[in-house]
Amino acid sequence: MTTPIKRIAINVGAGYVPGLNTVISGAVLAANELGWEVVGIRDGFEGLLFRDRYPDRGLVSLTPQLTATLDPAGVLLGTAVRNDPFHVRTINADSLVEEVDQSEALLETLRQEGIDAVVSVVGSRGLTILYKLHRKGLKTVCIPRSTENDMAATALSFGFNSTLSDTVAMLDRAKQAAQAAHQIAVVEVLGTHAGWLALQAGMAVCADAVLIPEIPYDLPKVVAKLQVKAKAGGTYGLVVVAEGAVSAEPDTPEETAISALKAALSPLANDYEGAHVIQRSGYAAETVALQLQRLTDHETYPLVVGPWVKGGVPTAVDRQLGLGYGAAAVRALNTGQTGVMVAFQPPDLTLVPLAQAINKVRTVPANSEFIQIARSLGICLGG
């Protein structure tokens, strides 16, 4: 027989999104209705892997009374610092850094604390970790969290709507500045593998062009769009670029040879130059802005808003979604569901096996309604 659940834990994976406290509130309130006790794990699984670092031994009691005072924009438990329990960095007897598997120790600590199941608010990488822990016996339900809405099996990840709202606000300001200065603003937004944020935010502000990873861009097409606007009296432009957008132009043999040499000398480096060799933030905006300025002879300026839209106050949509996701995770555990992710598939919240959600990216399909709307609005997609 299945052991009845009496005590559950909540943790948050790496990366901050607005409104994480609402997910905690949803789970705590739903668990309280069932008579369950709820505790929160500090900083992902750090609170249990390194208990001596925390005055409360890495666990905090979560009650309805506590959640009533939580700031919706805050994150009570902190977030993980990208420490995988299967690959924990430690100092060995020879004073060397090595990675060890602490997953069994983590599961044993959960057992000792009487924690029957774990609700985790995680991104794609966290899903994989929780799937592996589930395979080792952990009862768990995951909640998808992503500022780029790129998690598979769900139409809307928690945190995306707030990020979208803040991105639109930043693009509005960039558009106003470009109009006043008679320049072309090239604004880079989040989106390494998926262009949902760039596409939807670009549509909201009626950008001249939106470049996304799914459609390799041809800059002459963007230039043609800007020239048509200029002939009609337009003196400025707004181009939105997802950070993962790539050119349709193939690399030259010389560039390929250099990239191969760089890969041999620095395996962790990418193909970018200067400050973008390790951190690519800003590379897409600078590259597109420079090329547009050369092709149009019109002054451009690159901006990067990506990192700045991960904070702030959650939207009403995310506040409702967070509460719903948290409560749905508890309902799933109460019905014996484990090793699953809560997914929003309008109009329902459903459960998807973790195996169907990991190692996949939700990209913008070629026949997406958003693609068709953007083209109908006259937005150039570069391809």
Residue pairs with C-beta under 8 A, 6 or more apart in sequence:
2 336
3 116
5 36
5 116
5 117
5 139
5 333
5 334
6 36
6 37
6 114
6 116
7 36
7 37
7 38
7 39
7 113
7 114
7 115
7 116
8 27
8 31
8 36
8 37
8 38
8 39
8 115
8 116
8 117
8 118
8 119
8 330
8 333
9 38
9 39
9 40
9 41
9 59
9 110
9 113
9 115
9 117
9 118
9 119
10 23
10 24
10 27
10 28
10 38
10 39
10 40
10 41
10 62
10 77
10 118
10 119
10 120
10 121
11 40
11 41
11 44
11 45
11 47
11 77
11 80
11 118
11 119
11 120
11 121
12 20
12 44
12 75
12 77
12 78
12 79
12 80
12 120
12 121
12 122
12 145
13 44
13 79
13 80
13 120
13 121
13 122
13 123
13 125
13 126
13 129
13 145
14 44
14 79
14 80
14 81
14 82
14 123
14 125
14 126
15 79
15 123
15 145
15 147
15 310
16 75
16 79
16 310
16 311
17 145
17 146
17 147
17 158
17 159
17 162
17 163
17 310
18 73
18 159
18 162
18 163
18 310
18 311
18 312
18 313
18 314
18 315
18 318
19 72
19 73
19 158
19 159
19 162
19 314
19 315
19 318
19 319
19 322
20 74
20 75
20 76
20 77
20 79
20 121
20 145
20 322
21 67
21 70
21 71
21 72
21 73
21 74
21 75
21 76
21 322
22 72
22 314
22 318
22 319
22 322
22 323
22 326
23 121
23 143
23 158
23 322
23 323
23 325
23 326
24 40
24 62
24 67
24 70
24 76
24 77
24 326
25 67
25 70
25 322
25 323
25 326
26 322
26 323
26 324
26 325
26 326
26 327
26 330
27 38
27 119
27 326
27 327
27 329
27 330
28 38
28 62
28 63
28 64
28 66
28 67
28 326
29 64
29 67
29 323
29 326
29 327
30 326
30 327
30 330
30 331
31 37
31 38
31 330
32 38
32 63
32 64
34 330
34 334
36 330
37 61
38 61
38 62
38 63
39 59
39 60
39 61
39 62
39 113
39 115
40 59
40 60
40 61
40 62
40 76
40 77
41 47
41 48
41 58
41 59
41 77
41 118
42 54
42 56
42 58
42 59
42 60
42 77
42 78
43 58
43 77
43 78
43 79
43 80
43 81
44 78
44 79
44 80
44 81
44 83
44 126
45 80
45 83
45 85
45 106
46 53
46 58
46 78
46 80
46 81
46 83
47 54
47 57
47 58
47 59
48 58
48 59
48 106
48 109
48 110
48 113
49 83
49 85
49 88
49 102
49 105
49 106
50 58
51 57
51 58
51 109
59 113
60 76
60 77
70 76
72 313
72 314
72 319
73 311
73 312
73 313
73 314
80 126
82 125
83 89
84 129
85 101
85 102
85 103
85 106
85 129
85 133
86 101
86 102
86 103
86 129
86 132
87 99
87 100
87 101
88 99
88 100
88 101
88 102
89 97
89 98
89 99
90 97
90 98
90 99
90 100
91 97
91 98
92 98
103 132
103 133
103 136
104 136
106 133
107 133
107 136
107 137
107 138
110 118
110 138
116 139
117 138
117 139
117 140
117 141
117 333
117 338
118 130
118 138
118 139
118 140
119 140
119 141
119 142
119 143
119 326
119 329
119 330
119 333
120 126
120 130
120 140
120 141
120 142
120 143
121 142
121 143
121 145
121 158
121 325
122 129
122 130
122 142
122 143
122 144
122 145
123 144
123 145
123 146
123 151
124 146
124 150
124 151
124 358
124 361
126 142
127 142
127 144
127 151
127 341
127 354
127 357
127 358
128 358
128 359
130 138
130 140
130 142
130 354
131 339
131 354
131 355
131 358
133 140
134 140
134 338
134 339
134 354
139 333
139 338
139 339
140 338
140 339
141 329
141 332
141 333
141 337
141 338
141 340
141 341
141 342
141 351
142 329
142 340
142 341
142 342
142 354
142 357
143 158
143 325
143 326
143 329
143 341
143 342
144 151
144 153
144 154
144 157
144 158
144 325
144 341
144 342
144 343
144 357
145 151
145 157
145 158
145 159
146 157
146 158
146 159
146 160
147 159
147 160
147 163
147 190
147 197
147 309
147 310
148 160
148 163
148 190
148 191
148 192
148 193
148 194
148 196
148 197
149 156
149 157
149 160
149 194
149 196
149 197
149 362
150 157
150 191
150 192
150 193
150 194
150 196
150 361
150 362
150 363
151 157
151 357
151 362
152 356
152 357
152 360
152 361
152 362
153 341
153 343
153 352
153 356
153 357
153 360
153 362
154 341
154 342
154 343
154 344
154 345
154 352
154 357
154 362
155 343
155 344
155 345
155 346
156 321
156 344
156 346
158 318
158 321
158 322
158 325
159 314
159 318
160 196
160 197
160 318
161 315
161 317
161 318
161 321
162 312
162 313
162 314
162 315
162 317
162 318
163 190
163 197
163 309
163 310
164 197
164 200
164 201
164 204
165 315
166 308
166 309
166 312
167 189
167 190
167 197
167 201
167 305
167 309
168 201
168 204
168 205
170 187
170 305
170 308
170 309
171 187
171 189
171 201
171 202
171 204
171 205
171 207
171 238
171 240
171 305
172 205
174 185
174 187
174 238
174 303
174 305
175 185
175 205
175 207
175 236
175 238
177 183
177 185
178 184
178 185
178 236
178 237
178 238
178 301
179 235
179 236
181 236
181 299
182 235
182 236
182 299
183 236
183 237
183 298
183 299
183 300
183 301
184 226
184 236
184 237
184 238
184 239
184 289
184 292
184 293
184 296
184 298
184 299
184 300
184 301
185 236
185 237
185 238
185 239
185 300
185 301
185 303
186 239
186 241
186 285
186 288
186 289
186 292
186 300
186 301
186 302
186 303
187 238
187 239
187 240
187 241
187 285
187 302
187 303
187 304
187 305
188 241
188 242
188 243
188 281
188 282
188 284
188 285
188 302
188 303
188 304
188 305
188 306
189 197
189 198
189 201
189 240
189 241
189 242
189 243
189 305
189 306
189 309
190 197
190 242
190 243
190 306
190 309
191 197
191 198
191 212
191 213
191 242
191 243
191 244
191 245
192 213
192 242
192 243
192 244
193 213
193 244
193 361
193 363
194 212
194 213
194 214
194 242
194 244
194 361
194 362
194 363
194 364
195 210
195 212
195 213
195 214
195 215
195 242
195 244
195 245
195 363
195 364
196 362
196 364
196 370
197 242
198 210
198 211
198 212
198 240
198 241
198 242
198 245
199 210
199 212
199 364
199 370
199 371
199 374
200 370
201 240
202 209
202 210
202 240
202 374
202 379
203 210
203 370
203 373
203 374
203 377
203 379
205 238
205 240
206 377
206 379
207 238
207 239
207 240
207 379
208 222
208 225
208 226
208 229
208 237
208 238
208 239
208 379
208 380
209 222
209 225
209 226
209 237
209 238
209 239
209 240
209 379
209 380
209 381
209 382
210 239
210 240
210 241
210 374
210 379
210 380
210 381
210 382
211 217
211 222
211 239
211 240
211 241
211 242
211 245
211 284
211 288
211 381
211 382
212 242
212 244
212 245
212 364
212 381
213 242
213 244
213 245
213 246
213 363
214 363
214 364
214 365
214 366
215 381
215 382
215 383
216 246
216 247
216 248
216 382
216 383
217 245
217 246
217 247
217 248
217 288
217 381
217 382
217 383
218 247
218 248
218 249
218 382
218 383
219 247
219 288
219 291
219 292
219 295
219 382
220 295
221 380
221 382
221 383
222 239
222 292
222 380
222 382
223 292
223 295
223 296
224 380
225 378
225 380
226 234
226 237
226 292
226 296
226 298
227 296
229 237
230 298
237 298
239 288
239 292
241 284
241 285
241 288
242 284
243 280
243 281
243 283
243 284
243 306
244 284
245 284
245 288
245 382
247 287
248 382
248 383
251 259
259 271
262 269
262 271
263 269
266 277
268 278
269 277
269 278
270 276
270 277
270 278
270 280
272 280
272 283
275 282
276 282
276 283
276 286
281 304
281 306
281 307
282 302
282 304
285 302
285 303
285 304
286 302
288 302
289 300
289 301
289 302
290 300
290 302
292 298
292 300
293 299
293 300
314 322
321 344
324 349
325 342
325 344
325 349
328 342
328 349
328 351
329 342
332 338
332 340
332 342
332 351
337 351
339 353
339 354
339 355
340 351
340 352
340 353
340 354
341 351
341 352
341 353
341 354
341 357
342 349
342 350
342 351
342 352
343 349
343 350
343 351
343 352
343 357
364 370
364 371
365 371
371 381
374 381
375 381
